[in-house]
Every structure is written in structure tokens, then in C-alpha cells.
Amino acid sequence: MTRYSPTNETVSQQRMMEILRRPVITEKSTLIGEHNQVAFYVPLNANKFEVKTAVEKLFKVKVTAVNTLRTKGKVKRHRGRLGKRVDTKKAIVTLAEGDTIDVTTGI
């Protein structure tokens, strides 16, 4: 896998669509919207530079910061059988002053 640096913006259009899987729509994610932030589910192998490039090019906004967090899948029981939820990764993107993203509409 190739690592991307902040100056290397060679992320393909297909990879950009792959990186931003879907927005996180919860009470907490709507509250961070007041601070000019948006949350997205991203693949486990996506890095901050790829997320920043994808958001800037797809939504035509300026990104000031990207914070990522990984959530390990829980082990749960269903009808006596063990199962495991999948691991997830979220990216919280901070936008520049004056830029907004409406996550309820498509690209």
C-alpha cells in the first residue's frame, strides 16, 4: 500500500468515492456540526491525508483538520451463538470558516 503525504495529491477519483463511505448521522454528529465539523465512516486503511483530499475535491471545501478514530467490534451473543461486530473507523473533518457540507443531500 502506498502512503500519501500532504503534498502528494494523487488520490484517484475511484479511491475518493471509496474513502467516504457514508456520513455519520447521530445526535452527537449533528452537535459537532455547530463547530463546523462533519463525521464520515471511512475504510480501516484510509489515512488522514486521503480523507482530507477526498473531502476537499468532492465537496469543494477547505479542510483545516482531520481526526480519526477506530472502534473495535464487540463480541455479542445472538440466540446463544457468539458473533462479532465489524471494526469501524470514523473521520471527523473540521472545515474552514464559512464552508459547509450538507450531508443529507448527495454529491
N, C-alpha and C positions, 0 to 999 in steps of 0.2 A: 504494500500500500504506500502511496506517495504522500508525503507530508506537505502541507501547504503553508507558506509563510504569509505575513500580512501584505508583502509586495507582490506575491505571485497570485494573480487572479485568473488562473487558467481552469476554473471550475466550469465544466460543460453545462449546457442547458439541461440535459437529462439528469445530471447529478444534482443540479439545483432543485429540480422538481422532486427528486428522491429525498433530499435532505429535509425539506419542510413537509413532514407527513400530514400533520393537521394541527390546528391551533388548540390550545388547552382552554376549554370553556368551563370554568368553575367559578364559584363565588370569589375565591382568592385571586384568580387570574383577572377577574373584572375589576377588583380593587386595585391591582397594580397598574391597571390602565390609567388610573388617575395620576400616576407618576410617570406617564409616557413610556410604559413598558408593555411588551406583548410576550406571551409564552407559546412555544411550539413544542410538539413532540418531534424528536429527531432520531435518526438511527444511532445505535450504540457506537459506531465507528466514526461518526461525524465529529469534527473538531470546531473550535470557535471561529477560526478564520473562514472555513467553508460556510458556516451558518451566517456570518456577517456578510460575506459576498452574495450568498443566495438571497437574503432579505433585501439588501441594497439593490440588486439587479431586478428581482421580481416585483418588488413593490415601489421601486424608485424613491427611496427614502435614505436618509443619512443615519447610520447606526453609530452610537458612541460607545456602547459596551455590550458584551455578550457573557452571560453567566450560565454555566451548565451544571446539571445535577443528575446523578444516576440513582435509580431506585431499584433495589434488588427485589426480585419476585418472591412473594410469600409462599410458604408451603401451606396448603389448605386441604381440608377433607370434604369430600362430597360423597354422600351415601357410604361412608366407611372407607372409601378409597382415597389414597393420597394423590394430590395433584400439585402442580407448581404454576404460579402465575409467571408471566414473562417478565424479564428485566426491561425497564424503560429508561429513557433519557429525555430530559426536558432542557430546552434552551430558553432563558429569559433574556429578551433583547431590549435594550434601552435605546430609544430613538432620540434624535436631536430635537432641540426645542422647535416647536412648530410643525413637526412631522407627525402624522398619524397613520395607523393601519386599521381599516375596518375588517375584522376577521369574520364577520357574518356574511360577507359577500365573497364571491370567487375572484380568481386572478384575472 
